[in-house]
Amino acid sequence: MIVEGSGGRWNTDRGKTYIINGEPISIRTEINPQTNNMREIWNYQSGRIYVFEQNSFGRYYMINDGF
């Protein structure tokens, strides 16, 4: 699974989440109706859910949790 574009994958919210937690059991993609931005929802076996939203530069950032 490629988490981000070339180079620096570990230095993104999705990259850090993937490295720390491994591959999610499911990833759902949807549009945030409030911002019209793409959103990814990662679900893990542990019950943890991470929500990432795409910004205007095409990068995803975490909107529900921090490190």
N, C-alpha and C positions, 0 to 999 in steps of 0.2 A: 504494500500500500504506500503510495507516495502522498505525503502529508502536505507539502507545500511545493512551490516552484523550485528551480535549481538553486542549490547552495543555501545554507543557513536554516535548514528545516528544523533543527533542534531549538532554534531561537525564536520560535513562534508559539502561540498558545496551543495550537493543535499539535505541533511537534513535541512540545513538553508533555502534553497530556498523553500522547501516544507512547513516548519513552517511559514515562512513569507508570502508566496503567496498562500498556499493551494495546492490542487491537480490540476495539469495541465489538460487542456481539451484534449491534445494529447501528446503522447511521441513516437517519431520516433527513431529507432535504425538503425545505419548504420556503415560502416567501413570508417574511414578517409583514403582516398587513399594516402595521403602524409606520414602517419606514420604507417598505417596498424593497428591502435588501434581502438577498439570499441568506438562509440560515441552515446550519447543520446541527442536528441533535444526536449526540453520541450516547448510547446506552451500554452500560457494563453489567456483567454478571453480578457484581457486588451491589447493584442497585443505584450506583452513582450515575448521574446524568450530567453531561456537559453540553452547553449550548454555545455555538460559535456563530457569529454574524459577519458577513462580508462587508467591508467598508468600501468607500468610493475608489480605492486603489486596487481592489480585488483581493486584498488580504483578509483572512478570517481572524477575528479576535473573540476571546471568551467573554460572554456577557452575564454568566450566572455564578461564577466561582473564581477564586484566585489561587495562586501557589503560595 
